[in-house]
Amino acid sequence: MSKLPRKRYIDKETIDEMIFRTENARNRLILELQARGGLRIGEVLKLTLKCVDGRKLILEKPKRDREYEGAFMQN
């Protein structure tokens, strides 16, 4: 039985550099939300202003069978 290859993760500094170098404000915000909030692209695209409460994000109609789900933006 062969071993599965180890997953390779991008380090925080590289992600920060990618975000910093992104010139388009929309794309930069999408990357920030994905990196800092752990959101999937579909979740980011469904966000509205009413979903944001400070650093807390309320995801309406998440993939799971819940009414809503929350995410928290980290530094």
N, CA, C and O atoms as a Tripos MOL2 file, in Angstrom:
@<TRIPOS>MOLECULE
protein
  300   299    75     0     0
PROTEIN
NO_CHARGES

@<TRIPOS>ATOM
      1 N           0.8510   -1.1760    0.0000 N.3       1 MET1
      2 CA          0.0000    0.0000    0.0000 C.3       1 MET1
      3 C           0.8970    1.2400    0.0000 C.2       1 MET1
      4 O           1.7890    1.3640    0.8400 O.2       1 MET1
      5 N           0.6620    2.1430   -0.9300 N.am      2 SER2
      6 CA          1.4870    3.3460   -1.0020 C.3       2 SER2
      7 C           0.9440    4.4250   -0.0660 C.2       2 SER2
      8 O          -0.2550    4.5090    0.2030 O.2       2 SER2
      9 N           1.8600    5.2320    0.4070 N.am      3 LYS3
     10 CA          1.4720    6.3330    1.2910 C.3       3 LYS3
     11 C           0.9280    7.4870    0.4630 C.2       3 LYS3
     12 O           1.3900    7.7430   -0.6480 O.2       3 LYS3
     13 N          -0.0540    8.1740    1.0160 N.am      4 LEU4
     14 CA         -0.5670    9.3790    0.3750 C.3       4 LEU4
     15 C           0.4280   10.5060    0.5920 C.2       4 LEU4
     16 O           1.0290   10.5920    1.6630 O.2       4 LEU4
     17 N           0.6190   11.3730   -0.3980 N.am      5 PRO5
     18 CA          1.5420   12.4920   -0.1960 C.3       5 PRO5
     19 C           1.0100   13.4390    0.8790 C.2       5 PRO5
     20 O          -0.1980   13.6250    1.0250 O.2       5 PRO5
     21 N           1.9360   14.0300    1.6240 N.am      6 ARG6
     22 CA          1.5500   14.9920    2.6530 C.3       6 ARG6
     23 C           0.9910   16.2410    2.0050 C.2       6 ARG6
     24 O           1.4760   16.6930    0.9680 O.2       6 ARG6
     25 N          -0.0370   16.7910    2.6320 N.am      7 LYS7
     26 CA         -0.5900   18.0520    2.1360 C.3       7 LYS7
     27 C           0.4140   19.1570    2.4170 C.2       7 LYS7
     28 O           1.0290   19.2070    3.4820 O.2       7 LYS7
     29 N           0.5640   20.0280    1.4550 N.am      8 ARG8
     30 CA          1.4660   21.1590    1.6280 C.3       8 ARG8
     31 C           0.6180   22.4020    1.8540 C.2       8 ARG8
     32 O          -0.3140   22.6760    1.0980 O.2       8 ARG8
     33 N           0.9420   23.1360    2.8820 N.am      9 TYR9
     34 CA          0.2180   24.3480    3.2220 C.3       9 TYR9
     35 C           1.0830   25.5590    2.9300 C.2       9 TYR9
     36 O           2.3090   25.5070    3.0350 O.2       9 TYR9
     37 N           0.4310   26.6380    2.5660 N.am     10 ILE10
     38 CA          1.1450   27.8920    2.3180 C.3      10 ILE10
     39 C           1.2880   28.6040    3.6560 C.2      10 ILE10
     40 O           0.3250   28.7130    4.4150 O.2      10 ILE10
     41 N           2.4890   29.0860    3.9410 N.am     11 ASP11
     42 CA          2.7210   29.7470    5.2260 C.3      11 ASP11
     43 C           2.0470   31.1180    5.2620 C.2      11 ASP11
     44 O           1.7510   31.7090    4.2230 O.2      11 ASP11
     45 N           1.8120   31.6070    6.4690 N.am     12 LYS12
     46 CA          1.0880   32.8610    6.6840 C.3      12 LYS12
     47 C           1.7490   34.0440    5.9800 C.2      12 LYS12
     48 O           1.0580   34.9030    5.4310 O.2      12 LYS12
     49 N           3.0620   34.0940    5.9910 N.am     13 GLU13
     50 CA          3.7710   35.2130    5.3650 C.3      13 GLU13
     51 C           3.5150   35.2600    3.8600 C.2      13 GLU13
     52 O           3.3560   36.3420    3.2940 O.2      13 GLU13
     53 N           3.4740   34.1110    3.2170 N.am     14 THR14
     54 CA          3.2140   34.0580    1.7770 C.3      14 THR14
     55 C           1.7820   34.5040    1.4770 C.2      14 THR14
     56 O           1.5460   35.2440    0.5220 O.2      14 THR14
     57 N           0.8400   34.0580    2.2850 N.am     15 ILE15
     58 CA         -0.5510   34.4720    2.0980 C.3      15 ILE15
     59 C          -0.6850   35.9770    2.2860 C.2      15 ILE15
     60 O          -1.3510   36.6440    1.4950 O.2      15 ILE15
     61 N          -0.0550   36.5170    3.3310 N.am     16 ASP16
     62 CA         -0.0890   37.9630    3.5620 C.3      16 ASP16
     63 C           0.4890   38.7240    2.3790 C.2      16 ASP16
     64 O          -0.0430   39.7640    1.9920 O.2      16 ASP16
     65 N           1.5720   38.2170    1.8020 N.am     17 GLU17
     66 CA          2.2040   38.8650    0.6510 C.3      17 GLU17
     67 C           1.2900   38.8200   -0.5680 C.2      17 GLU17
     68 O           1.1990   39.7970   -1.3110 O.2      17 GLU17
     69 N           0.6170   37.6970   -0.7780 N.am     18 MET18
     70 CA         -0.3190   37.5810   -1.9040 C.3      18 MET18
     71 C          -1.4490   38.6010   -1.7660 C.2      18 MET18
     72 O          -1.8220   39.2650   -2.7330 O.2      18 MET18
     73 N          -1.9810   38.7130   -0.5640 N.am     19 ILE19
     74 CA         -3.0730   39.6630   -0.3180 C.3      19 ILE19
     75 C          -2.5710   41.0940   -0.5180 C.2      19 ILE19
     76 O          -3.2440   41.9020   -1.1580 O.2      19 ILE19
     77 N          -1.4050   41.4070    0.0200 N.am     20 PHE20
     78 CA         -0.8380   42.7460   -0.0810 C.3      20 PHE20
     79 C          -0.5970   43.1470   -1.5370 C.2      20 PHE20
     80 O          -0.7920   44.3060   -1.9020 O.2      20 PHE20
     81 N          -0.1800   42.2090   -2.3550 N.am     21 ARG21
     82 CA          0.1330   42.5110   -3.7580 C.3      21 ARG21
     83 C          -1.0950   42.5420   -4.6700 C.2      21 ARG21
     84 O          -0.9900   42.9360   -5.8310 O.2      21 ARG21
     85 N          -2.2390   42.1380   -4.1640 N.am     22 THR22
     86 CA         -3.4650   42.1660   -4.9670 C.3      22 THR22
     87 C          -3.9550   43.6020   -5.0560 C.2      22 THR22
     88 O          -4.2710   44.2200   -4.0390 O.2      22 THR22
     89 N          -4.0180   44.1310   -6.2680 N.am     23 GLU23
     90 CA         -4.3650   45.5380   -6.4650 C.3      23 GLU23
     91 C          -5.8670   45.7870   -6.5150 C.2      23 GLU23
     92 O          -6.3280   46.8410   -6.0760 O.2      23 GLU23
     93 N          -6.6350   44.8480   -7.0370 N.am     24 ASN24
     94 CA         -8.0720   45.0050   -7.1520 C.3      24 ASN24
     95 C          -8.6910   44.8650   -5.7650 C.2      24 ASN24
     96 O          -8.5040   43.8460   -5.1000 O.2      24 ASN24
     97 N          -9.4330   45.8950   -5.3240 N.am     25 ALA25
     98 CA        -10.0040   45.9220   -3.9710 C.3      25 ALA25
     99 C         -10.9600   44.7540   -3.7300 C.2      25 ALA25
    100 O         -10.9530   44.1620   -2.6510 O.2      25 ALA25
    101 N         -11.7810   44.4200   -4.7240 N.am     26 ARG26
    102 CA        -12.7270   43.3070   -4.5720 C.3      26 ARG26
    103 C         -11.9960   41.9980   -4.3470 C.2      26 ARG26
    104 O         -12.3340   41.2390   -3.4380 O.2      26 ARG26
    105 N         -10.9930   41.7310   -5.1720 N.am     27 ASN27
    106 CA        -10.2360   40.4880   -5.0510 C.3      27 ASN27
    107 C          -9.4610   40.4320   -3.7340 C.2      27 ASN27
    108 O          -9.3320   39.3740   -3.1190 O.2      27 ASN27
    109 N          -8.9540   41.5750   -3.3200 N.am     28 ARG28
    110 CA         -8.2210   41.6310   -2.0600 C.3      28 ARG28
    111 C          -9.1450   41.3110   -0.8820 C.2      28 ARG28
    112 O          -8.7620   40.5820    0.0320 O.2      28 ARG28
    113 N         -10.3610   41.8580   -0.9070 N.am     29 LEU29
    114 CA        -11.3300   41.5840    0.1450 C.3      29 LEU29
    115 C         -11.7120   40.1030    0.1630 C.2      29 LEU29
    116 O         -11.8230   39.5010    1.2320 O.2      29 LEU29
    117 N         -11.9120   39.5230   -1.0070 N.am     30 ILE30
    118 CA        -12.2330   38.0970   -1.0900 C.3      30 ILE30
    119 C         -11.1150   37.2670   -0.4720 C.2      30 ILE30
    120 O         -11.3830   36.3610    0.3170 O.2      30 ILE30
    121 N          -9.8700   37.5630   -0.8170 N.am     31 LEU31
    122 CA         -8.7340   36.8270   -0.2550 C.3      31 LEU31
    123 C          -8.6420   37.0030    1.2510 C.2      31 LEU31
    124 O          -8.3630   36.0440    1.9700 O.2      31 LEU31
    125 N          -8.8730   38.2150    1.7340 N.am     32 GLU32
    126 CA         -8.8420   38.4870    3.1790 C.3      32 GLU32
    127 C          -9.9050   37.6590    3.9040 C.2      32 GLU32
    128 O          -9.6190   37.0410    4.9300 O.2      32 GLU32
    129 N         -11.1170   37.6460    3.3790 N.am     33 LEU33
    130 CA        -12.1990   36.9030    4.0090 C.3      33 LEU33
    131 C         -11.9270   35.3990    4.0080 C.2      33 LEU33
    132 O         -12.2390   34.7060    4.9760 O.2      33 LEU33
    133 N         -11.3530   34.9060    2.9350 N.am     34 GLN34
    134 CA        -11.0280   33.4860    2.8800 C.3      34 GLN34
    135 C          -9.8910   33.1410    3.8410 C.2      34 GLN34
    136 O          -9.9620   32.1390    4.5530 O.2      34 GLN34
    137 N          -8.8560   33.9570    3.8630 N.am     35 ALA35
    138 CA         -7.6890   33.6700    4.6960 C.3      35 ALA35
    139 C          -7.9580   33.9090    6.1750 C.2      35 ALA35
    140 O          -7.5730   33.0890    7.0080 O.2      35 ALA35
    141 N          -8.6010   34.9970    6.5120 N.am     36 ARG36
    142 CA         -8.8010   35.3700    7.9190 C.3      36 ARG36
    143 C         -10.0420   34.7580    8.5380 C.2      36 ARG36
    144 O         -10.0870   34.5280    9.7470 O.2      36 ARG36
    145 N         -11.0620   34.4900    7.7100 N.am     37 GLY37
    146 CA        -12.3050   33.9460    8.2440 C.3      37 GLY37
    147 C         -12.5060   32.4700    7.9450 C.2      37 GLY37
    148 O         -13.4320   31.8480    8.4660 O.2      37 GLY37
    149 N         -11.6430   31.9100    7.1080 N.am     38 GLY38
    150 CA        -11.7650   30.5070    6.7660 C.3      38 GLY38
    151 C         -12.9930   30.1960    5.9220 C.2      38 GLY38
    152 O         -13.5410   29.0960    5.9860 O.2      38 GLY38
    153 N         -13.4180   31.1760    5.1320 N.am     39 LEU39
    154 CA        -14.6320   31.0040    4.3330 C.3      39 LEU39
    155 C         -14.3180   30.4030    2.9630 C.2      39 LEU39
    156 O         -13.2410   30.6140    2.4050 O.2      39 LEU39
    157 N         -15.2760   29.6560    2.4430 N.am     40 ARG40
    158 CA        -15.1920   29.1520    1.0700 C.3      40 ARG40
    159 C         -15.6140   30.2880    0.1370 C.2      40 ARG40
    160 O         -16.2700   31.2390    0.5610 O.2      40 ARG40
    161 N         -15.2370   30.1790   -1.1170 N.am     41 ILE41
    162 CA        -15.5400   31.2370   -2.0700 C.3      41 ILE41
    163 C         -17.0530   31.4560   -2.1900 C.2      41 ILE41
    164 O         -17.5000   32.6000   -2.2750 O.2      41 ILE41
    165 N         -17.8320   30.3990   -2.1990 N.am     42 GLY42
    166 CA        -19.2880   30.5250   -2.2880 C.3      42 GLY42
    167 C         -19.8720   31.2690   -1.1010 C.2      42 GLY42
    168 O         -20.8240   32.0350   -1.2460 O.2      42 GLY42
    169 N         -19.2930   31.0390    0.0840 N.am     43 GLU43
    170 CA        -19.7520   31.7380    1.2830 C.3      43 GLU43
    171 C         -19.4110   33.2190    1.2110 C.2      43 GLU43
    172 O         -20.2160   34.0650    1.6030 O.2      43 GLU43
    173 N         -18.2320   33.5330    0.7140 N.am     44 VAL44
    174 CA        -17.8150   34.9360    0.5750 C.3      44 VAL44
    175 C         -18.7370   35.6630   -0.3890 C.2      44 VAL44
    176 O         -19.1600   36.7870   -0.1170 O.2      44 VAL44
    177 N         -19.0520   35.0330   -1.5090 N.am     45 LEU45
    178 CA        -19.8650   35.6870   -2.5290 C.3      45 LEU45
    179 C         -21.3110   35.9000   -2.0920 C.2      45 LEU45
    180 O         -22.0050   36.7460   -2.6560 O.2      45 LEU45
    181 N         -21.7790   35.1420   -1.0920 N.am     46 LYS46
    182 CA        -23.1390   35.3100   -0.5900 C.3      46 LYS46
    183 C         -23.2490   36.3510    0.5210 C.2      46 LYS46
    184 O         -24.3600   36.6970    0.9240 O.2      46 LYS46
    185 N         -22.1230   36.8570    1.0230 N.am     47 LEU47
    186 CA        -22.1530   37.8320    2.1150 C.3      47 LEU47
    187 C         -22.7720   39.1510    1.6710 C.2      47 LEU47
    188 O         -22.5790   39.5990    0.5400 O.2      47 LEU47
    189 N         -23.5220   39.7640    2.5890 N.am     48 THR48
    190 CA        -24.0580   41.1050    2.3780 C.3      48 THR48
    191 C         -23.6580   41.9470    3.5890 C.2      48 THR48
    192 O         -23.1040   41.4220    4.5550 O.2      48 THR48
    193 N         -23.9330   43.2340    3.5400 N.am     49 LEU49
    194 CA        -23.5780   44.1050    4.6660 C.3      49 LEU49
    195 C         -24.2590   43.6880    5.9640 C.2      49 LEU49
    196 O         -23.6720   43.8180    7.0380 O.2      49 LEU49
    197 N         -25.4860   43.1890    5.8780 N.am     50 LYS50
    198 CA        -26.1810   42.7870    7.0970 C.3      50 LYS50
    199 C         -25.5740   41.5350    7.7300 C.2      50 LYS50
    200 O         -25.9020   41.1980    8.8680 O.2      50 LYS50
    201 N         -24.6950   40.8440    7.0070 N.am     51 CYS51
    202 CA        -24.0270   39.6470    7.5260 C.3      51 CYS51
    203 C         -22.8200   39.9870    8.3990 C.2      51 CYS51
    204 O         -22.2800   39.1140    9.0780 O.2      51 CYS51
    205 N         -22.3970   41.2450    8.3830 N.am     52 VAL52
    206 CA        -21.1850   41.6510    9.0890 C.3      52 VAL52
    207 C         -21.5390   42.3810   10.3780 C.2      52 VAL52
    208 O         -22.3020   43.3470   10.3660 O.2      52 VAL52
    209 N         -20.9830   41.9140   11.4790 N.am     53 ASP53
    210 CA        -21.1700   42.5380   12.7860 C.3      53 ASP53
    211 C         -19.7950   42.6530   13.4370 C.2      53 ASP53
    212 O         -19.3770   41.7700   14.1850 O.2      53 ASP53
    213 N         -19.1020   43.7430   13.1470 N.am     54 GLY54
    214 CA        -17.7270   43.9020   13.6380 C.3      54 GLY54
    215 C         -16.8300   42.8740   12.9710 C.2      54 GLY54
    216 O         -16.6710   42.8750   11.7500 O.2      54 GLY54
    217 N         -16.2430   41.9920   13.7780 N.am     55 ARG55
    218 CA        -15.3830   40.9440   13.2370 C.3      55 ARG55
    219 C         -16.1230   39.6220   13.0660 C.2      55 ARG55
    220 O         -15.5440   38.6270   12.6290 O.2      55 ARG55
    221 N         -17.4090   39.6230   13.4140 N.am     56 LYS56
    222 CA        -18.2280   38.4190   13.3090 C.3      56 LYS56
    223 C         -18.9860   38.4380   11.9890 C.2      56 LYS56
    224 O         -19.5490   39.4620   11.6030 O.2      56 LYS56
    225 N         -18.9980   37.3050   11.3020 N.am     57 LEU57
    226 CA        -19.7120   37.1680   10.0410 C.3      57 LEU57
    227 C         -20.8100   36.1270   10.2240 C.2      57 LEU57
    228 O         -20.5480   35.0280   10.7110 O.2      57 LEU57
    229 N         -22.0260   36.4630    9.8410 N.am     58 ILE58
    230 CA        -23.1560   35.5470    9.9310 C.3      58 ILE58
    231 C         -23.4280   35.0020    8.5330 C.2      58 ILE58
    232 O         -23.7560   35.7600    7.6200 O.2      58 ILE58
    233 N         -23.2930   33.7060    8.3690 N.am     59 LEU59
    234 CA        -23.5330   33.0620    7.0810 C.3      59 LEU59
    235 C         -24.9560   32.5290    7.0560 C.2      59 LEU59
    236 O         -25.2960   31.6160    7.8080 O.2      59 LEU59
    237 N         -25.7770   33.0930    6.1990 N.am     60 GLU60
    238 CA        -27.1560   32.6340    6.0720 C.3      60 GLU60
    239 C         -27.1980   31.4610    5.1070 C.2      60 GLU60
    240 O         -26.5020   31.4550    4.0910 O.2      60 GLU60
    241 N         -28.0040   30.4850    5.4260 N.am     61 LYS61
    242 CA        -28.1760   29.2810    4.6030 C.3      61 LYS61
    243 C         -26.8310   28.6020    4.3000 C.2      61 LYS61
    244 O         -26.4590   28.4560    3.1350 O.2      61 LYS61
    245 N         -26.1060   28.1880    5.3410 N.am     62 PRO62
    246 CA        -24.8310   27.4970    5.0910 C.3      62 PRO62
    247 C         -25.0710   26.1110    4.4950 C.2      62 PRO62
    248 O         -26.2130   25.6660    4.3810 O.2      62 PRO62
    249 N         -24.0020   25.4440    4.1220 N.am     63 LYS63
    250 CA        -24.1130   24.1150    3.5170 C.3      63 LYS63
    251 C         -24.7570   23.1070    4.4530 C.2      63 LYS63
    252 O         -25.5090   22.2340    4.0180 O.2      63 LYS63
    253 N         -24.4640   23.2290    5.7240 N.am     64 ARG64
    254 CA        -25.0520   22.2980    6.6900 C.3      64 ARG64
    255 C         -26.5310   22.6130    6.8730 C.2      64 ARG64
    256 O         -27.0080   23.6550    6.4250 O.2      64 ARG64
    257 N         -27.2430   21.7280    7.5190 N.am     65 ASP65
    258 CA        -28.6940   21.8930    7.7140 C.3      65 ASP65
    259 C         -29.0260   22.8430    8.8550 C.2      65 ASP65
    260 O         -29.9360   22.5770    9.6400 O.2      65 ASP65
    261 N         -28.3110   23.9240    8.9480 N.am     66 ARG66
    262 CA        -28.5690   24.9260    9.9760 C.3      66 ARG66
    263 C         -29.2090   26.1480    9.3320 C.2      66 ARG66
    264 O         -29.1150   26.3640    8.1240 O.2      66 ARG66
    265 N         -29.8620   26.9370   10.1750 N.am     67 GLU67
    266 CA        -30.4730   28.1670    9.6740 C.3      67 GLU67
    267 C         -29.3910   29.2080    9.3560 C.2      67 GLU67
    268 O         -29.4760   29.9250    8.3600 O.2      67 GLU67
    269 N         -28.3840   29.2730   10.2150 N.am     68 TYR68
    270 CA        -27.2680   30.1800    9.9830 C.3      68 TYR68
    271 C         -26.0160   29.6170   10.6580 C.2      68 TYR68
    272 O         -26.0930   28.7100   11.4870 O.2      68 TYR68
    273 N         -24.8680   30.1730   10.2870 N.am     69 GLU69
    274 CA        -23.5870   29.7590   10.8440 C.3      69 GLU69
    275 C         -22.7310   31.0150   10.9710 C.2      69 GLU69
    276 O         -22.9150   31.9660   10.2110 O.2      69 GLU69
    277 N         -21.8220   31.0290   11.8990 N.am     70 GLY70
    278 CA        -20.9860   32.1970   12.1090 C.3      70 GLY70
    279 C         -19.5270   31.9160   11.8270 C.2      70 GLY70
    280 O         -19.0740   30.7740   11.8970 O.2      70 GLY70
    281 N         -18.8040   32.9600   11.5100 N.am     71 ALA71
    282 CA        -17.3560   32.9060   11.3440 C.3      71 ALA71
    283 C         -16.7880   34.1360   12.0230 C.2      71 ALA71
    284 O         -17.4780   35.1460   12.1560 O.2      71 ALA71
    285 N         -15.5470   34.0650   12.4490 N.am     72 PHE72
    286 CA        -14.9180   35.1750   13.1390 C.3      72 PHE72
    287 C         -13.6250   35.5180   12.4180 C.2      72 PHE72
    288 O         -12.8040   34.6410   12.1500 O.2      72 PHE72
    289 N         -13.4470   36.8010   12.1050 N.am     73 MET73
    290 CA        -12.2350   37.2460   11.4120 C.3      73 MET73
    291 C         -11.0590   37.2870   12.3900 C.2      73 MET73
    292 O         -11.1570   37.8770   13.4660 O.2      73 MET73
    293 N          -9.9610   36.6630   12.0090 N.am     74 GLN74
    294 CA         -8.7530   36.6450   12.8340 C.3      74 GLN74
    295 C          -7.7150   37.5850   12.2290 C.2      74 GLN74
    296 O          -7.8090   37.9730   11.0650 O.2      74 GLN74
    297 N          -6.7330   37.9390   13.0380 N.am     75 ASN75
    298 CA         -5.6110   38.7630   12.5350 C.3      75 ASN75
    299 C          -4.6190   37.9280   11.8000 C.2      75 ASN75
    300 O          -3.6160   38.4480   11.3110 O.2      75 ASN75
@<TRIPOS>BOND
     1     1     2 1
     2     2     3 1
     3     3     4 2
     4     3     5 am
     5     5     6 1
     6     6     7 1
     7     7     8 2
     8     7     9 am
     9     9    10 1
    10    10    11 1
    11    11    12 2
    12    11    13 am
    13    13    14 1
    14    14    15 1
    15    15    16 2
    16    15    17 am
    17    17    18 1
    18    18    19 1
    19    19    20 2
    20    19    21 am
    21    21    22 1
    22    22    23 1
    23    23    24 2
    24    23    25 am
    25    25    26 1
    26    26    27 1
    27    27    28 2
    28    27    29 am
    29    29    30 1
    30    30    31 1
    31    31    32 2
    32    31    33 am
    33    33    34 1
    34    34    35 1
    35    35    36 2
    36    35    37 am
    37    37    38 1
    38    38    39 1
    39    39    40 2
    40    39    41 am
    41    41    42 1
    42    42    43 1
    43    43    44 2
    44    43    45 am
    45    45    46 1
    46    46    47 1
    47    47    48 2
    48    47    49 am
    49    49    50 1
    50    50    51 1
    51    51    52 2
    52    51    53 am
    53    53    54 1
    54    54    55 1
    55    55    56 2
    56    55    57 am
    57    57    58 1
    58    58    59 1
    59    59    60 2
    60    59    61 am
    61    61    62 1
    62    62    63 1
    63    63    64 2
    64    63    65 am
    65    65    66 1
    66    66    67 1
    67    67    68 2
    68    67    69 am
    69    69    70 1
    70    70    71 1
    71    71    72 2
    72    71    73 am
    73    73    74 1
    74    74    75 1
    75    75    76 2
    76    75    77 am
    77    77    78 1
    78    78    79 1
    79    79    80 2
    80    79    81 am
    81    81    82 1
    82    82    83 1
    83    83    84 2
    84    83    85 am
    85    85    86 1
    86    86    87 1
    87    87    88 2
    88    87    89 am
    89    89    90 1
    90    90    91 1
    91    91    92 2
    92    91    93 am
    93    93    94 1
    94    94    95 1
    95    95    96 2
    96    95    97 am
    97    97    98 1
    98    98    99 1
    99    99   100 2
   100    99   101 am
   101   101   102 1
   102   102   103 1
   103   103   104 2
   104   103   105 am
   105   105   106 1
   106   106   107 1
   107   107   108 2
   108   107   109 am
   109   109   110 1
   110   110   111 1
   111   111   112 2
   112   111   113 am
   113   113   114 1
   114   114   115 1
   115   115   116 2
   116   115   117 am
   117   117   118 1
   118   118   119 1
   119   119   120 2
   120   119   121 am
   121   121   122 1
   122   122   123 1
   123   123   124 2
   124   123   125 am
   125   125   126 1
   126   126   127 1
   127   127   128 2
   128   127   129 am
   129   129   130 1
   130   130   131 1
   131   131   132 2
   132   131   133 am
   133   133   134 1
   134   134   135 1
   135   135   136 2
   136   135   137 am
   137   137   138 1
   138   138   139 1
   139   139   140 2
   140   139   141 am
   141   141   142 1
   142   142   143 1
   143   143   144 2
   144   143   145 am
   145   145   146 1
   146   146   147 1
   147   147   148 2
   148   147   149 am
   149   149   150 1
   150   150   151 1
   151   151   152 2
   152   151   153 am
   153   153   154 1
   154   154   155 1
   155   155   156 2
   156   155   157 am
   157   157   158 1
   158   158   159 1
   159   159   160 2
   160   159   161 am
   161   161   162 1
   162   162   163 1
   163   163   164 2
   164   163   165 am
   165   165   166 1
   166   166   167 1
   167   167   168 2
   168   167   169 am
   169   169   170 1
   170   170   171 1
   171   171   172 2
   172   171   173 am
   173   173   174 1
   174   174   175 1
   175   175   176 2
   176   175   177 am
   177   177   178 1
   178   178   179 1
   179   179   180 2
   180   179   181 am
   181   181   182 1
   182   182   183 1
   183   183   184 2
   184   183   185 am
   185   185   186 1
   186   186   187 1
   187   187   188 2
   188   187   189 am
   189   189   190 1
   190   190   191 1
   191   191   192 2
   192   191   193 am
   193   193   194 1
   194   194   195 1
   195   195   196 2
   196   195   197 am
   197   197   198 1
   198   198   199 1
   199   199   200 2
   200   199   201 am
   201   201   202 1
   202   202   203 1
   203   203   204 2
   204   203   205 am
   205   205   206 1
   206   206   207 1
   207   207   208 2
   208   207   209 am
   209   209   210 1
   210   210   211 1
   211   211   212 2
   212   211   213 am
   213   213   214 1
   214   214   215 1
   215   215   216 2
   216   215   217 am
   217   217   218 1
   218   218   219 1
   219   219   220 2
   220   219   221 am
   221   221   222 1
   222   222   223 1
   223   223   224 2
   224   223   225 am
   225   225   226 1
   226   226   227 1
   227   227   228 2
   228   227   229 am
   229   229   230 1
   230   230   231 1
   231   231   232 2
   232   231   233 am
   233   233   234 1
   234   234   235 1
   235   235   236 2
   236   235   237 am
   237   237   238 1
   238   238   239 1
   239   239   240 2
   240   239   241 am
   241   241   242 1
   242   242   243 1
   243   243   244 2
   244   243   245 am
   245   245   246 1
   246   246   247 1
   247   247   248 2
   248   247   249 am
   249   249   250 1
   250   250   251 1
   251   251   252 2
   252   251   253 am
   253   253   254 1
   254   254   255 1
   255   255   256 2
   256   255   257 am
   257   257   258 1
   258   258   259 1
   259   259   260 2
   260   259   261 am
   261   261   262 1
   262   262   263 1
   263   263   264 2
   264   263   265 am
   265   265   266 1
   266   266   267 1
   267   267   268 2
   268   267   269 am
   269   269   270 1
   270   270   271 1
   271   271   272 2
   272   271   273 am
   273   273   274 1
   274   274   275 1
   275   275   276 2
   276   275   277 am
   277   277   278 1
   278   278   279 1
   279   279   280 2
   280   279   281 am
   281   281   282 1
   282   282   283 1
   283   283   284 2
   284   283   285 am
   285   285   286 1
   286   286   287 1
   287   287   288 2
   288   287   289 am
   289   289   290 1
   290   290   291 1
   291   291   292 2
   292   291   293 am
   293   293   294 1
   294   294   295 1
   295   295   296 2
   296   295   297 am
   297   297   298 1
   298   298   299 1
   299   299   300 2
@<TRIPOS>SUBSTRUCTURE
     1 MET1         2 RESIDUE 1 A MET
     2 SER2         6 RESIDUE 1 A SER
     3 LYS3        10 RESIDUE 1 A LYS
     4 LEU4        14 RESIDUE 1 A LEU
     5 PRO5        18 RESIDUE 1 A PRO
     6 ARG6        22 RESIDUE 1 A ARG
     7 LYS7        26 RESIDUE 1 A LYS
     8 ARG8        30 RESIDUE 1 A ARG
     9 TYR9        34 RESIDUE 1 A TYR
    10 ILE10       38 RESIDUE 1 A ILE
    11 ASP11       42 RESIDUE 1 A ASP
    12 LYS12       46 RESIDUE 1 A LYS
    13 GLU13       50 RESIDUE 1 A GLU
    14 THR14       54 RESIDUE 1 A THR
    15 ILE15       58 RESIDUE 1 A ILE
    16 ASP16       62 RESIDUE 1 A ASP
    17 GLU17       66 RESIDUE 1 A GLU
    18 MET18       70 RESIDUE 1 A MET
    19 ILE19       74 RESIDUE 1 A ILE
    20 PHE20       78 RESIDUE 1 A PHE
    21 ARG21       82 RESIDUE 1 A ARG
    22 THR22       86 RESIDUE 1 A THR
    23 GLU23       90 RESIDUE 1 A GLU
    24 ASN24       94 RESIDUE 1 A ASN
    25 ALA25       98 RESIDUE 1 A ALA
    26 ARG26      102 RESIDUE 1 A ARG
    27 ASN27      106 RESIDUE 1 A ASN
    28 ARG28      110 RESIDUE 1 A ARG
    29 LEU29      114 RESIDUE 1 A LEU
    30 ILE30      118 RESIDUE 1 A ILE
    31 LEU31      122 RESIDUE 1 A LEU
    32 GLU32      126 RESIDUE 1 A GLU
    33 LEU33      130 RESIDUE 1 A LEU
    34 GLN34      134 RESIDUE 1 A GLN
    35 ALA35      138 RESIDUE 1 A ALA
    36 ARG36      142 RESIDUE 1 A ARG
    37 GLY37      146 RESIDUE 1 A GLY
    38 GLY38      150 RESIDUE 1 A GLY
    39 LEU39      154 RESIDUE 1 A LEU
    40 ARG40      158 RESIDUE 1 A ARG
    41 ILE41      162 RESIDUE 1 A ILE
    42 GLY42      166 RESIDUE 1 A GLY
    43 GLU43      170 RESIDUE 1 A GLU
    44 VAL44      174 RESIDUE 1 A VAL
    45 LEU45      178 RESIDUE 1 A LEU
    46 LYS46      182 RESIDUE 1 A LYS
    47 LEU47      186 RESIDUE 1 A LEU
    48 THR48      190 RESIDUE 1 A THR
    49 LEU49      194 RESIDUE 1 A LEU
    50 LYS50      198 RESIDUE 1 A LYS
    51 CYS51      202 RESIDUE 1 A CYS
    52 VAL52      206 RESIDUE 1 A VAL
    53 ASP53      210 RESIDUE 1 A ASP
    54 GLY54      214 RESIDUE 1 A GLY
    55 ARG55      218 RESIDUE 1 A ARG
    56 LYS56      222 RESIDUE 1 A LYS
    57 LEU57      226 RESIDUE 1 A LEU
    58 ILE58      230 RESIDUE 1 A ILE
    59 LEU59      234 RESIDUE 1 A LEU
    60 GLU60      238 RESIDUE 1 A GLU
    61 LYS61      242 RESIDUE 1 A LYS
    62 PRO62      246 RESIDUE 1 A PRO
    63 LYS63      250 RESIDUE 1 A LYS
    64 ARG64      254 RESIDUE 1 A ARG
    65 ASP65      258 RESIDUE 1 A ASP
    66 ARG66      262 RESIDUE 1 A ARG
    67 GLU67      266 RESIDUE 1 A GLU
    68 TYR68      270 RESIDUE 1 A TYR
    69 GLU69      274 RESIDUE 1 A GLU
    70 GLY70      278 RESIDUE 1 A GLY
    71 ALA71      282 RESIDUE 1 A ALA
    72 PHE72      286 RESIDUE 1 A PHE
    73 MET73      290 RESIDUE 1 A MET
    74 GLN74      294 RESIDUE 1 A GLN
    75 ASN75      298 RESIDUE 1 A ASN
